[in-house]
Amino acid sequence: MKPKGDPGHILQIGMGFWASKTLLSAVELGLFTLLAAGPMAAPQIAARLGLHPRSLYDFLDALVSLGILARAGDGPTAQYSNTAEAASFLDKNSVAYVGGILEMANDRLYRFWGDLCRGPSLAALWCSSPKLISRAMRPFAT
């Protein structure tokens, strides 16, 4: 049987954690606040944030492909900068900063979604009793 349709939407949902964790990591690192001072080359960013050069360009270019960072040029001299949205909403010094909710999601919620089929999150899928879910999650409380 010939497949009907396009798997693109399914794959986008299934791999959505890549984009999410890339953004959440950049917020956690303070990348957007760093770039609020102006464009920087990748080696400068790495030095300021303590990032390893092996995955540096993949990380920054993933943020470019997501439309959160802009890049001018190529290679080690390329300059990375915040997009208008990142400057408005992801710089900790902005009055419109929304990174706090993203930090909370990364710190408190991401692991539960990541373990949806394991541990206490599985109880939520199998059990409708809030009391039992709460009991199952006790060992994981922070």
Buried (B, 14 or more C-beta within 10 A) or exposed (E): EEEEEEEEEEEEEEEEEEBBBBBBBBBBBBBBBBBBEEBBBBEEBBEBEEBEEEEBBEBBBBBBEBEBBBBEEEEEEBBBBBBEEBBBBBBBEBEEBEBEEBBEBBEEEBEBEEEEEEBBBEBBEEEEEEEEBEEBBEEEEE
